[in-house]
Structures are given as C-alpha cells and as structure tokens.
Amino acid sequence: MPKVFGSKTEEWDRKLGMEMGSLLAVESPEDIIKAIADAQIGICGPLENKGKFYAIELTECFTCSGIEPPVGKPICDFEAAIIEGAFRKIGMAAESVKETKCIGGLGDEVCRIEVLVK
C-alpha cells in the first residue's frame, strides 16, 4: 500500500477500511469474526468481550501476509478500520480503536485490535 499511496497510506487505509466494514453482513459484534473470515480479510480467534471493551485477534491478515522481518510498528490500519466500520454499522460507535499486537509490524504471534465503544 505505501508504494501506491505513499505518505497518505494510513489515511487511505482508514477510508477504505471504514467503507468495507460498513458493507459487511453484521448485526452484532460476534458477527464481525465470521464476516472477516468470509470476506477473506483474515483468520480470527474468538471475540473477546468485556462490557464496552472488545478485542479481535487475527492469526493471519491481509496487511501482514508475507512481511518478514517485522517493520517495527503496528501496520494493520486497514483491518482496524474495517473492524471500526463494522462496529459503527451495528450502532456501536468506537471511542478508540488500537492495534496492540502485530505480526508483520512487531513480530507478534497475532494482530490484536482492541475496541472501546462509547
């Protein structure tokens, strides 16, 4: 993506991801896991749900696929925006969305997207 969008990569990742998330067939947070797999965006573990806090861990994702060695920072802005867009679609606006672990960015075993809803 940086080769195509250059310095605007994060901005475009967010725009594209939010739009894609709004198109997923989701009616609940639990649906997001299946929708991501069905759209072949990534492979997810179970949804972590603690009230207004949610976390999704991807064991494989579109952005990180094949990146070696890790680049030194979280890079899955696209997947994070898809998840945020999906939460927004079901009426759960996010207060914050943060990638705390990243396979291709940080060398972690999963990409972990944490969402705190309002």
ZADO-1210 file (C-alpha; in nm, 4 decimals, padded with zeros to 6 digits):
<atoms>
<atom x="00.0000" y="00.0000" z="00.0000" code="MET" pos="1"/>
<atom x="00.2770" y="00.2535" z="00.0741" code="PRO" pos="2"/>
<atom x="00.4049" y="00.2064" z="-00.2824" code="LYS" pos="3"/>
<atom x="00.0640" y="00.3140" z="-00.4138" code="VAL" pos="4"/>
<atom x="-00.0478" y="00.5762" z="-00.1598" code="PHE" pos="5"/>
<atom x="00.2866" y="00.6981" z="-00.0210" code="GLY" pos="6"/>
<atom x="00.2534" y="00.9265" z="00.2810" code="SER" pos="7"/>
<atom x="-00.1264" y="00.9061" z="00.2647" code="LYS" pos="8"/>
<atom x="-00.1318" y="00.5288" z="00.3209" code="THR" pos="9"/>
<atom x="-00.2779" y="00.5424" z="00.6735" code="GLU" pos="10"/>
<atom x="-00.5449" y="00.7907" z="00.5618" code="GLU" pos="11"/>
<atom x="-00.6479" y="00.5715" z="00.2667" code="TRP" pos="12"/>
<atom x="-00.6332" y="00.2532" z="00.4754" code="ASP" pos="13"/>
<atom x="-00.8774" y="00.4142" z="00.7164" code="ARG" pos="14"/>
<atom x="-01.1156" y="00.5390" z="00.4467" code="LYS" pos="15"/>
<atom x="-01.1182" y="00.2088" z="00.2584" code="LEU" pos="16"/>
<atom x="-01.1425" y="00.0025" z="00.5771" code="GLY" pos="17"/>
<atom x="-01.4305" y="00.2041" z="00.7220" code="MET" pos="18"/>
<atom x="-01.6214" y="00.1694" z="00.3947" code="GLU" pos="19"/>
<atom x="-01.5532" y="-00.2036" z="00.3745" code="MET" pos="20"/>
<atom x="-01.6581" y="-00.2522" z="00.7381" code="GLY" pos="21"/>
<atom x="-01.9875" y="-00.0768" z="00.6674" code="SER" pos="22"/>
<atom x="-02.0568" y="-00.3288" z="00.3878" code="LEU" pos="23"/>
<atom x="-02.0055" y="-00.6425" z="00.5988" code="LEU" pos="24"/>
<atom x="-02.3104" y="-00.8536" z="00.6826" code="ALA" pos="25"/>
<atom x="-02.3057" y="-00.7915" z="01.0586" code="VAL" pos="26"/>
<atom x="-02.5756" y="-00.7395" z="01.3187" code="GLU" pos="27"/>
<atom x="-02.3716" y="-00.7985" z="01.6350" code="SER" pos="28"/>
<atom x="-02.0083" y="-00.7841" z="01.7462" code="PRO" pos="29"/>
<atom x="-01.9906" y="-01.1639" z="01.7254" code="GLU" pos="30"/>
<atom x="-02.0815" y="-01.1466" z="01.3542" code="ASP" pos="31"/>
<atom x="-01.7643" y="-00.9459" z="01.2829" code="ILE" pos="32"/>
<atom x="-01.5389" y="-01.2503" z="01.3287" code="ILE" pos="33"/>
<atom x="-01.7304" y="-01.4563" z="01.0724" code="LYS" pos="34"/>
<atom x="-01.7636" y="-01.1647" z="00.8297" code="ALA" pos="35"/>
<atom x="-01.3870" y="-01.1038" z="00.8318" code="ILE" pos="36"/>
<atom x="-01.3237" y="-01.4707" z="00.7549" code="ALA" pos="37"/>
<atom x="-01.5978" y="-01.4853" z="00.4893" code="ASP" pos="38"/>
<atom x="-01.4526" y="-01.1768" z="00.3154" code="ALA" pos="39"/>
<atom x="-01.1049" y="-01.3386" z="00.3306" code="GLN" pos="40"/>
<atom x="-00.9628" y="-01.0397" z="00.5141" code="ILE" pos="41"/>
<atom x="-00.8129" y="-01.2551" z="00.7872" code="GLY" pos="42"/>
<atom x="-00.8441" y="-01.5501" z="01.0194" code="ILE" pos="43"/>
<atom x="-00.9723" y="-01.4558" z="01.3647" code="CYS" pos="44"/>
<atom x="-00.9801" y="-01.6139" z="01.7051" code="GLY" pos="45"/>
<atom x="-01.2884" y="-01.5784" z="01.9270" code="PRO" pos="46"/>
<atom x="-01.4185" y="-01.2308" z="02.0079" code="LEU" pos="47"/>
<atom x="-01.3097" y="-01.1024" z="02.3481" code="GLU" pos="48"/>
<atom x="-01.5941" y="-00.9082" z="02.5098" code="ASN" pos="49"/>
<atom x="-01.5705" y="-00.7281" z="02.8438" code="LYS" pos="50"/>
<atom x="-01.8614" y="-00.4867" z="02.8533" code="GLY" pos="51"/>
<atom x="-01.7663" y="-00.1924" z="02.6344" code="LYS" pos="52"/>
<atom x="-01.4238" y="-00.3396" z="02.5570" code="PHE" pos="53"/>
<atom x="-01.3780" y="-00.5787" z="02.2652" code="TYR" pos="54"/>
<atom x="-01.0672" y="-00.7385" z="02.1178" code="ALA" pos="55"/>
<atom x="-01.0214" y="-00.9318" z="01.7978" code="ILE" pos="56"/>
<atom x="-00.7057" y="-01.1300" z="01.7329" code="GLU" pos="57"/>
<atom x="-00.6162" y="-01.2218" z="01.3792" code="LEU" pos="58"/>
<atom x="-00.3758" y="-01.5135" z="01.3299" code="THR" pos="59"/>
<atom x="-00.3437" y="-01.4087" z="00.9673" code="GLU" pos="60"/>
<atom x="-00.4421" y="-01.0839" z="00.7984" code="CYS" pos="61"/>
<atom x="-00.4364" y="-00.9153" z="00.4594" code="PHE" pos="62"/>
<atom x="-00.1846" y="-00.6442" z="00.5501" code="THR" pos="63"/>
<atom x="00.0727" y="-00.8593" z="00.7312" code="CYS" pos="64"/>
<atom x="00.0723" y="-01.1528" z="00.4943" code="SER" pos="65"/>
<atom x="00.4300" y="-01.2333" z="00.3946" code="GLY" pos="66"/>
<atom x="00.6010" y="-00.9440" z="00.5740" code="ILE" pos="67"/>
<atom x="00.9378" y="-01.0544" z="00.7115" code="GLU" pos="68"/>
<atom x="01.1212" y="-00.9221" z="00.9043" code="PRO" pos="69"/>
<atom x="00.8813" y="-00.7083" z="01.1122" code="PRO" pos="70"/>
<atom x="00.8890" y="-00.3388" z="01.0224" code="VAL" pos="71"/>
<atom x="00.8948" y="-00.2117" z="01.3833" code="GLY" pos="72"/>
<atom x="00.5469" y="-00.0636" z="01.4260" code="LYS" pos="73"/>
<atom x="00.1836" y="-00.1785" z="01.4050" code="PRO" pos="74"/>
<atom x="00.0712" y="-00.1655" z="01.0400" code="ILE" pos="75"/>
<atom x="-00.2826" y="-00.3075" z="01.0241" code="CYS" pos="76"/>
<atom x="-00.4670" y="00.0250" z="00.9910" code="ASP" pos="77"/>
<atom x="-00.6840" y="-00.1268" z="00.7171" code="PHE" pos="78"/>
<atom x="-00.8065" y="-00.4163" z="00.9332" code="GLU" pos="79"/>
<atom x="-00.8557" y="-00.1878" z="01.2345" code="ALA" pos="80"/>
<atom x="-01.0709" y="00.0446" z="01.0219" code="ALA" pos="81"/>
<atom x="-01.2750" y="-00.2491" z="00.8860" code="ILE" pos="82"/>
<atom x="-01.3477" y="-00.3545" z="01.2434" code="ILE" pos="83"/>
<atom x="-01.4336" y="00.0026" z="01.3435" code="GLU" pos="84"/>
<atom x="-01.6636" y="00.0374" z="01.0419" code="GLY" pos="85"/>
<atom x="-01.8385" y="-00.2894" z="01.1303" code="ALA" pos="86"/>
<atom x="-01.8951" y="-00.1730" z="01.4886" code="PHE" pos="87"/>
<atom x="-02.0320" y="00.1553" z="01.3568" code="ARG" pos="88"/>
<atom x="-02.2675" y="-00.0334" z="01.1218" code="LYS" pos="89"/>
<atom x="-02.4271" y="-00.2151" z="01.4149" code="ILE" pos="90"/>
<atom x="-02.4732" y="00.1119" z="01.6039" code="GLY" pos="91"/>
<atom x="-02.1724" y="00.0841" z="01.8348" code="MET" pos="92"/>
<atom x="-01.9529" y="00.3873" z="01.7699" code="ALA" pos="93"/>
<atom x="-01.5949" y="00.3381" z="01.8830" code="ALA" pos="94"/>
<atom x="-01.4354" y="00.5667" z="02.1373" code="GLU" pos="95"/>
<atom x="-01.0972" y="00.4181" z="02.0479" code="SER" pos="96"/>
<atom x="-00.9544" y="00.1520" z="01.8176" code="VAL" pos="97"/>
<atom x="-00.5954" y="00.0436" z="01.8641" code="LYS" pos="98"/>
<atom x="-00.3740" y="-00.2309" z="01.7301" code="GLU" pos="99"/>
<atom x="-00.1708" y="-00.3547" z="02.0273" code="THR" pos="100"/>
<atom x="-00.0033" y="-00.6563" z="01.8641" code="LYS" pos="101"/>
<atom x="00.1049" y="-00.7006" z="01.5030" code="CYS" pos="102"/>
<atom x="00.2534" y="-00.9976" z="01.3180" code="ILE" pos="103"/>
<atom x="00.4257" y="-00.8148" z="01.0325" code="GLY" pos="104"/>
<atom x="00.4751" y="-00.4903" z="01.2198" code="GLY" pos="105"/>
<atom x="00.6065" y="-00.6039" z="01.5579" code="LEU" pos="106"/>
<atom x="00.6763" y="-00.9759" z="01.5161" code="GLY" pos="107"/>
<atom x="00.3899" y="-01.0826" z="01.7437" code="ASP" pos="108"/>
<atom x="00.2057" y="-01.4132" z="01.7003" code="GLU" pos="109"/>
<atom x="-00.1247" y="-01.2317" z="01.6296" code="VAL" pos="110"/>
<atom x="-00.2564" y="-00.8961" z="01.5189" code="CYS" pos="111"/>
<atom x="-00.4743" y="-00.7709" z="01.8064" code="ARG" pos="112"/>
<atom x="-00.7266" y="-00.4950" z="01.7504" code="ILE" pos="113"/>
<atom x="-00.8799" y="-00.3504" z="02.0673" code="GLU" pos="114"/>
<atom x="-01.2040" y="-00.1522" z="02.0516" code="VAL" pos="115"/>
<atom x="-01.3600" y="00.0558" z="02.3274" code="LEU" pos="116"/>
<atom x="-01.7167" y="00.1556" z="02.2374" code="VAL" pos="117"/>
<atom x="-01.8986" y="00.4627" z="02.3660" code="LYS" pos="118"/>
</atoms>
